[in-house]
Every structure is written in C-alpha cells, then in structure tokens.
C-alpha cells in the first residue's frame, strides 16, 4: 500500500463500463508518481480551494493553466507544503523535481489541444 498519484488528460463525454466505472474514450496518462507527499499536499489544498469537501483520497481535481502556473511557482520557490500521511512516504521534492516539471509541460500542451487536465490519487 502507499500513495499512488496520477496526472491525466481527457476529452469528450464520460462513459460507464460494464463494472460501473467512469472512463473517457479519449484520455492520456500524463504522469504517475509513487509517494510524493508534498505534491499530494499541494493538490489537496487546491482541491479544497475549488470547493472539494471530501477527504482527498480517490478524488479528482481539475487543473487549468493558472493552477499549473501556481504549481510551477511553488516548485521554483520550493514551496510545496510539508505533508505527512501513514502511506505517503517521506519528502520527495528533489527526487521528483524534473518529473513534476515534465507533467506541467505535458499538461499545458494537453490544455492547448482542448483536453481537460486532472490529478487523482489513492492511498
């Protein structure tokens, strides 16, 4: 068990598979992380800013261009919030630094192509 995190993009109407799970026919996996707690903390704060009320586990938060700018600024200033959780692991900012920036690059390109970009995680 542990913190698994996903950045993805999708287009079109949501569909339901035979098991009742939501999916999009046109979707792209942009990035995955394993135990990057401070990114999780940043995304959790964003989720609540956008009106999310549930515990931030298996909840999607949609990212727009402004959110990506804010994330990039937080990375530049080393301002991802220190975040802990039983399954989260330890601070991995340095380890994931380039991967975080690659996600931002891919996400910006996806938005320009008309995709909705989102982040999801489970622990």
C-alpha positions in Angstrom: 0.0 0.0 0.0 1.0 3.6 -0.5 0.3 6.9 -2.1 -0.2 6.5 -5.9 -0.7 9.7 -7.9 -1.8 10.3 -11.5 -1.8 13.2 -13.8 -4.0 12.7 -16.9 -6.0 14.5 -19.6 -9.3 13.6 -21.2 -11.8 14.8 -23.9 -15.4 14.1 -24.6 -18.3 12.8 -22.7 -17.8 10.4 -19.8 -18.7 6.7 -20.4 -19.5 3.9 -17.9 -18.0 0.5 -18.4 -19.7 -2.8 -17.6 -18.5 -2.7 -14.0 -19.9 0.8 -13.5 -16.6 2.7 -13.7 -16.4 6.1 -15.4 -13.9 6.4 -18.2 -13.2 8.6 -21.3 -12.6 7.1 -24.7 -10.0 9.9 -25.4 -7.7 10.0 -22.4 -3.9 10.4 -21.9 -1.8 9.5 -18.9 0.5 12.4 -18.5 2.4 11.4 -15.4 2.5 9.0 -12.4 4.1 9.4 -9.1 4.6 7.0 -6.1 4.8 8.5 -2.7 5.3 12.2 -3.5 3.6 13.5 -0.3 4.3 17.2 -0.8 2.7 17.3 -4.2 -0.3 15.5 -2.7 -0.5 18.2 -0.1 -0.4 20.9 -2.7 -3.1 19.2 -4.7 -5.2 18.7 -1.6 -5.1 22.4 -0.9 -6.1 23.1 -4.5 -9.0 20.6 -4.3 -10.4 22.3 -1.2 -9.9 25.8 -2.7 -12.0 24.6 -5.6 -14.8 23.5 -3.3 -13.9 19.9 -2.6 -15.2 18.8 0.8 -14.3 15.1 1.0 -11.1 13.5 2.2 -8.7 13.9 -0.7 -8.4 10.2 -1.5 -9.6 8.9 -4.9 -10.9 12.4 -5.7 -10.1 14.2 -8.9 -9.1 17.8 -9.1 -9.2 19.6 -12.5 -6.2 21.8 -13.3 -6.3 24.8 -15.5 -3.4 26.9 -16.9 -3.5 29.2 -13.8 -3.2 26.2 -11.5 -0.2 24.9 -13.5 1.4 28.4 -13.2 0.9 28.3 -9.4 2.3 24.8 -9.2 5.4 25.8 -11.2 5.9 28.8 -9.0 5.6 26.6 -5.9 8.3 24.3 -7.3 10.6 27.2 -8.2 10.3 28.6 -4.7 10.5 25.1 -3.0 7.0 25.9 -1.5 5.2 22.6 -1.8 3.7 22.1 1.7 5.3 19.6 4.0 2.8 16.8 4.0 2.7 13.5 6.0 0.4 10.5 6.0 0.7 6.9 7.1 1.0 5.6 3.5 2.7 8.7 2.0 6.4 8.1 2.4 8.8 11.0 3.0 9.6 14.3 1.2 10.5 13.5 -2.4 10.7 17.0 -3.8 14.2 16.7 -5.1 13.6 13.2 -6.5 10.5 14.2 -8.4 11.5 17.7 -9.4 12.1 17.0 -13.1 9.0 14.7 -13.3 6.8 17.5 -11.8 8.1 20.0 -14.4 7.6 17.4 -17.2 4.0 17.0 -16.0 3.4 20.7 -16.2 4.8 20.8 -19.8 2.6 17.9 -20.9 -0.4 19.4 -19.1 0.0 22.8 -20.8 0.2 21.1 -24.2 -2.9 19.0 -23.5 -4.9 22.0 -22.5 -3.9 23.8 -25.7 -5.2 20.7 -27.6 -8.6 21.0 -25.8 -8.1 18.4 -23.2 -9.2 18.7 -19.5 -6.3 18.0 -17.2 -6.7 16.4 -13.8 -4.9 14.9 -10.9 -6.1 12.0 -8.9 -4.5 9.8 -6.1 -5.2 6.9 -3.9 -3.7 5.7 -0.6 
